[in-house]
Amino acid sequence: MKKLTLLVSLLLCLAMMFTFVSCGSDKGEETTGTDVTTTPKTAEELIIGEWECELDMGEYMATVMGGTTGGDYFEDLEFAINLIMDFDNDGNVEMAIDEDALEGSVDGLKKGLKKGMKVMLEDMAEMYGSSIEEMIAAEGYTDLDKYLDDALADMDVKTLLESFDTSDMSGTYKIDGDKLYITQEDDEEEDKDDYMLFEVDEDTLELDMNEKDREEAENDETAAIFVEFLPLKFERK
């Protein structure tokens, strides 16, 4: 189970890293009368506000678990991360994970894992001509639910959030055409090649890697995980 906990922690960290660059939109100004026209807002105006993206990772985690166990015990896993970006008028940006939503997501994930683990243990017991009771008794347990709960005990929101430093979840942002640059506090200087592409309408925005970053990500086994989730789609909160 330690490997599984580390996997979830890694996914959280990577999700944070890949979505630290984002942008937004705001509703255009309403006018009255027939002779007044509305001036479209600029990207600098549209980005201001709070945005949320639900990164659904259930199918991916089910695939990983299936490859690890060599079976289809975890086909119905549900796990999502709600990422929040908040841009202000002064060019500052903050990012966070919705901890309340994560709490429910982790609980749902653990239920799915327990369900799959029970079936997997049944198959293992049959394979070795034993029983589940005998297998968990070897670990000092008489109750299967207790055994599974203890196996997943370290998988909680606090542990996951403590797996990375949240002090770097803020910075400043700048827009240049369809490019969004984020500079974190510990960055020595802005990198002109370090940006994400974005598209915005009234209440939604899409974020994507630039061509260079996408090519590098596709050639990196870990980073390539998130290419399939792009473009990220945010909605205004």
C-alpha positions as CSV (number, residue, x, y, z in Angstrom):
1,M,0.0,0.0,0.0
2,K,2.9,2.3,0.5
3,K,3.5,2.3,-3.3
4,L,-0.1,3.2,-3.9
5,T,0.0,6.1,-1.4
6,L,3.2,7.4,-3.1
7,L,1.5,7.1,-6.5
8,V,-1.4,9.3,-5.4
9,S,1.0,11.8,-3.8
10,L,3.0,11.9,-7.1
11,L,-0.2,12.5,-9.1
12,L,-1.1,15.3,-6.8
13,C,2.3,16.9,-7.1
14,L,2.4,16.6,-10.9
15,A,-1.2,17.9,-11.3
16,M,-0.1,21.0,-9.2
17,M,3.0,21.5,-11.3
18,F,1.3,21.2,-14.7
19,T,-1.6,23.5,-13.8
20,F,0.3,26.2,-12.0
21,V,-0.1,28.2,-15.2
22,S,-3.7,29.2,-16.0
23,C,-6.0,32.0,-17.0
24,G,-9.6,33.0,-16.9
25,S,-12.5,35.0,-18.2
26,D,-15.1,37.3,-16.8
27,K,-18.5,38.3,-18.1
28,G,-18.7,41.3,-20.4
29,E,-20.3,44.5,-19.1
30,E,-24.0,44.8,-19.6
31,T,-25.4,47.9,-21.1
32,T,-28.9,49.3,-21.6
33,G,-30.3,51.1,-24.6
34,T,-30.0,50.5,-28.3
35,D,-27.3,53.0,-29.1
36,V,-24.6,51.8,-26.7
37,T,-22.1,49.1,-27.7
38,T,-20.1,46.9,-25.4
39,T,-16.3,47.0,-25.6
40,P,-14.9,43.5,-25.4
41,K,-12.7,42.9,-22.4
42,T,-9.0,42.3,-22.8
43,A,-7.3,39.1,-21.7
44,E,-5.8,41.0,-18.8
45,E,-9.3,41.9,-17.6
46,L,-10.8,38.5,-18.4
47,I,-8.2,36.6,-16.3
48,I,-9.1,38.3,-13.1
49,G,-11.1,36.0,-10.7
50,E,-11.2,32.5,-9.3
51,W,-11.3,29.4,-11.6
52,E,-11.7,25.7,-10.9
53,C,-10.7,22.6,-12.9
54,E,-11.7,19.0,-12.0
55,L,-8.9,16.7,-13.0
56,D,-10.6,13.2,-13.3
57,M,-7.9,10.6,-12.7
58,G,-10.1,7.6,-11.9
59,E,-9.6,5.8,-15.3
60,Y,-5.9,6.4,-15.2
61,M,-5.5,5.1,-11.7
62,A,-7.6,2.0,-12.6
63,T,-5.3,1.4,-15.6
64,V,-2.2,1.7,-13.4
65,M,-3.6,-0.6,-10.7
66,G,-4.7,-3.1,-13.4
67,G,-1.2,-3.2,-14.8
68,T,0.3,-3.6,-11.3
69,T,-2.0,-6.4,-10.2
70,G,-2.4,-8.1,-13.6
71,G,-6.2,-8.1,-13.3
72,D,-9.4,-6.1,-13.6
73,Y,-10.0,-5.7,-9.9
74,F,-9.9,-1.9,-9.9
75,E,-12.0,-1.0,-13.0
76,D,-14.4,1.3,-11.1
77,L,-11.9,3.5,-9.3
78,E,-13.0,7.1,-8.9
79,F,-10.5,9.9,-8.1
80,A,-10.5,13.5,-9.0
81,I,-8.5,16.6,-8.0
82,N,-10.1,20.0,-8.0
83,L,-7.6,22.7,-8.8
84,I,-8.3,26.3,-8.0
85,M,-6.5,29.3,-9.6
86,D,-7.1,32.9,-8.3
87,F,-5.8,35.9,-10.3
88,D,-6.1,39.4,-8.9
89,N,-5.9,42.9,-10.4
90,D,-2.3,43.4,-9.3
91,G,-0.8,40.6,-11.3
92,N,-0.7,38.1,-8.5
93,V,-1.8,34.5,-8.7
94,E,-2.5,31.8,-6.1
95,M,-3.2,28.1,-6.6
96,A,-4.8,25.6,-4.3
97,I,-6.4,22.2,-4.1
98,D,-10.0,22.1,-2.9
99,E,-9.4,20.1,0.3
100,D,-13.1,19.5,1.0
101,A,-13.6,17.9,-2.5
102,L,-10.3,16.0,-2.1
103,E,-11.6,14.6,1.2
104,G,-14.6,13.1,-0.6
105,S,-12.5,12.0,-3.5
106,V,-10.0,10.1,-1.3
107,D,-12.9,8.4,0.6
108,G,-14.4,7.3,-2.7
109,L,-11.0,6.0,-3.9
110,K,-10.5,4.0,-0.7
111,K,-13.9,2.4,-1.1
112,G,-13.1,1.4,-4.7
113,L,-9.7,0.0,-3.6
114,K,-11.2,-2.0,-0.8
115,K,-13.8,-3.5,-3.1
116,G,-11.1,-4.6,-5.6
117,M,-8.8,-5.8,-2.9
118,K,-11.4,-8.1,-1.5
119,V,-12.0,-9.8,-4.9
120,M,-8.2,-10.0,-5.5
121,L,-7.7,-11.7,-2.1
122,E,-10.5,-14.2,-2.9
123,D,-8.7,-15.1,-6.1
124,M,-5.3,-15.4,-4.3
125,A,-6.8,-17.6,-1.7
126,E,-8.3,-19.9,-4.3
127,M,-5.0,-20.0,-6.2
128,Y,-3.1,-21.1,-3.1
129,G,-5.8,-23.4,-1.8
130,S,-6.3,-21.3,1.2
131,S,-9.0,-18.9,2.5
132,I,-9.0,-15.2,3.1
133,E,-9.4,-15.8,6.9
134,E,-6.2,-17.9,6.9
135,M,-4.3,-15.3,4.8
136,I,-5.2,-12.3,7.0
137,A,-4.6,-14.4,10.1
138,A,-1.0,-14.7,9.1
139,E,-0.9,-10.9,9.4
140,G,-2.5,-11.0,12.8
141,Y,-6.0,-10.1,11.7
142,T,-9.4,-11.8,12.2
143,D,-11.5,-9.1,10.4
144,L,-11.1,-8.4,6.7
145,D,-12.5,-4.9,6.8
146,K,-10.1,-4.0,9.6
147,Y,-7.2,-5.5,7.6
148,L,-8.1,-3.4,4.6
149,D,-8.7,-0.2,6.6
150,D,-5.3,-0.5,8.2
151,A,-3.7,-1.2,4.8
152,L,-5.1,2.1,3.5
153,A,-4.8,4.1,6.8
154,D,-2.0,6.3,5.5
155,M,-4.0,7.4,2.5
156,D,-5.6,10.5,3.8
157,V,-5.8,14.2,2.8
158,K,-3.4,15.4,5.4
159,T,-0.7,12.9,4.4
160,L,-1.2,13.7,0.7
161,L,-1.0,17.4,1.1
162,E,2.1,17.1,3.3
163,S,3.8,15.2,0.5
164,F,4.7,18.5,-1.1
165,D,5.7,22.0,-0.1
166,T,2.7,24.4,-0.5
167,S,4.9,27.5,0.0
168,D,5.5,27.8,-3.8
169,M,1.8,28.0,-4.7
170,S,1.8,31.7,-5.4
171,G,3.5,34.0,-7.8
172,T,2.9,36.7,-10.4
173,Y,1.5,36.4,-13.9
174,K,1.8,38.2,-17.2
175,I,-0.1,37.8,-20.5
176,D,1.4,38.2,-24.0
177,G,-1.1,37.4,-26.7
178,D,-2.2,33.8,-26.2
179,K,0.7,33.1,-23.8
180,L,0.5,33.1,-20.0
181,Y,3.7,33.5,-18.0
182,I,3.9,32.6,-14.3
183,T,6.9,33.7,-12.2
184,Q,7.1,32.1,-8.7
185,E,8.8,33.8,-5.8
186,D,12.0,31.6,-6.0
187,D,12.4,32.1,-9.8
188,E,15.5,34.2,-10.5
189,E,14.0,35.6,-13.7
190,E,11.3,35.1,-16.2
191,D,11.9,32.5,-18.9
192,K,10.5,33.6,-22.2
193,D,10.1,30.0,-23.3
194,D,8.2,29.0,-20.1
195,Y,4.6,29.6,-20.8
196,M,1.3,27.9,-21.4
197,L,-1.2,28.6,-24.2
198,F,-4.8,29.5,-23.3
199,E,-8.2,30.2,-24.8
200,V,-10.9,32.1,-23.0
201,D,-14.6,32.8,-23.4
202,E,-17.2,34.2,-21.0
203,D,-17.0,31.6,-18.2
204,T,-14.6,28.9,-19.3
205,L,-10.9,28.7,-20.2
206,E,-8.6,26.1,-21.7
207,L,-4.9,25.6,-20.9
208,D,-2.4,23.7,-22.9
209,M,1.3,23.1,-23.1
210,N,3.3,25.0,-25.8
211,E,4.7,22.8,-28.5
212,K,8.2,22.6,-27.0
213,D,6.9,21.6,-23.5
214,R,4.5,19.0,-25.1
215,E,7.3,17.4,-27.0
216,E,9.5,17.2,-23.9
217,A,6.6,15.8,-21.8
218,E,5.8,13.1,-24.3
219,N,9.4,11.9,-24.1
220,D,9.3,11.8,-20.3
221,E,7.6,8.7,-18.9
222,T,6.3,10.6,-15.8
223,A,5.3,13.9,-17.4
224,A,3.7,12.1,-20.4
225,I,0.9,11.0,-18.0
226,F,-0.6,14.4,-18.0
227,V,-0.4,15.1,-21.8
228,E,-3.6,13.0,-22.2
229,F,-5.4,15.3,-19.7
230,L,-4.7,18.4,-21.9
231,P,-6.1,20.9,-22.6
232,L,-7.3,21.5,-19.0
233,K,-10.7,23.0,-18.8
234,F,-11.5,25.5,-16.1
235,E,-14.8,27.1,-15.1
236,R,-15.3,30.4,-13.3
237,K,-16.2,29.8,-9.6
